[in-house]
Amino acid sequence: MEKKSISAVVLAGGNSRRMGQNKALLKLGSKTMIEIVIDKLQTVFQEVIVVTNTPREYPMLKSVHFAKDRLEVEEKSSLVGLYTGIIEASNEYVFAVACDMPLLNIPLIQYMKANLGDEDVFIPHLEGHYQPLHAIYGKGCIEPMAKLLQKEDYKIINFFHEVKVQTLQQETIKQFDPYLQSFINVNNYEEYMKLKTLYF
């Protein structure tokens, strides 16, 4: 299998409506959540792109490339950030995650990177659901994403019928991450406190 060049993209959307503050800047131990995510990604990827409209909030991040959303939309949308990250990447593919996923599993990411074929999307599938913010996307996704955005449809998986998709099944994921911790993110203060108490 030909080895593909892949960048990492971190979506850092700013203030969370449910938390009333920027999740990326929440502390877990001595570091912010986004620092933990970036540190892990930089062990696997040479290029790490942080998509944010407020790069000044992240003076602590070193050796990353900041990108602002390519489109202004009223609805807060991961699709816009993902679209931006794929366009900005110097490589043909990106591995995309959110800024509030501090339990990323490096061996799992390395497995995904090593097993990427000629598909446009390589995405985990857990308990009947895609995991679009722990997935690899190619430049071939840009045009279908743009069409979706023009229709003001912001659901990432809604362009999948137009591209070649390979799924990563739960049994394989569990070989690396038995408790599926990679996919834990923070949506409210209670989840943050639970994460902090259990893992940090």
MOQUI-V551739 format. One record per residue. N is the residue number from 1. SS is DSSP state (@ for helix, = for strand, . for the rest). Layout:
# MOQUI-V551739
N|SS + N|SS
This chain:
# MOQUI-V551739
1|. + 2|. + 3|. + 4|. + 5|. + 6|= + 7|= + 8|= + 9|= + 10|= + 11|= + 12|. + 13|. + 14|. + 15|= + 16|. + 17|. + 18|. + 19|. + 20|. + 21|. + 22|= + 23|@ + 24|@ + 25|@ + 26|. + 27|= + 28|= + 29|. + 30|. + 31|= + 32|= + 33|@ + 34|@ + 35|@ + 36|@ + 37|@ + 38|@ + 39|@ + 40|@ + 41|@ + 42|. + 43|. + 44|. + 45|. + 46|. + 47|. + 48|= + 49|= + 50|= + 51|= + 52|. + 53|. + 54|. + 55|@ + 56|@ + 57|@ + 58|@ + 59|. + 60|. + 61|. + 62|. + 63|. + 64|. + 65|= + 66|= + 67|= + 68|. + 69|. + 70|. + 71|. + 72|. + 73|. + 74|. + 75|. + 76|. + 77|. + 78|@ + 79|@ + 80|@ + 81|@ + 82|@ + 83|@ + 84|@ + 85|@ + 86|@ + 87|@ + 88|@ + 89|. + 90|. + 91|. + 92|. + 93|= + 94|= + 95|= + 96|= + 97|= + 98|= + 99|. + 100|. + 101|. + 102|. + 103|. + 104|. + 105|. + 106|@ + 107|@ + 108|@ + 109|@ + 110|@ + 111|@ + 112|@ + 113|@ + 114|@ + 115|. + 116|. + 117|. + 118|. + 119|. + 120|. + 121|= + 122|= + 123|= + 124|= + 125|= + 126|= + 127|. + 128|. + 129|= + 130|= + 131|= + 132|= + 133|= + 134|= + 135|= + 136|= + 137|= + 138|= + 139|. + 140|. + 141|@ + 142|@ + 143|@ + 144|@ + 145|@ + 146|@ + 147|@ + 148|@ + 149|@ + 150|@ + 151|. + 152|. + 153|. + 154|. + 155|. + 156|@ + 157|@ + 158|@ + 159|@ + 160|@ + 161|@ + 162|@ + 163|. + 164|. + 165|= + 166|= + 167|= + 168|= + 169|= + 170|@ + 171|@ + 172|@ + 173|@ + 174|@ + 175|@ + 176|@ + 177|. + 178|. + 179|. + 180|. + 181|@ + 182|@ + 183|@ + 184|. + 185|. + 186|. + 187|. + 188|. + 189|@ + 190|@ + 191|@ + 192|@ + 193|@ + 194|@ + 195|@ + 196|@ + 197|@ + 198|@ + 199|@ + 200|.
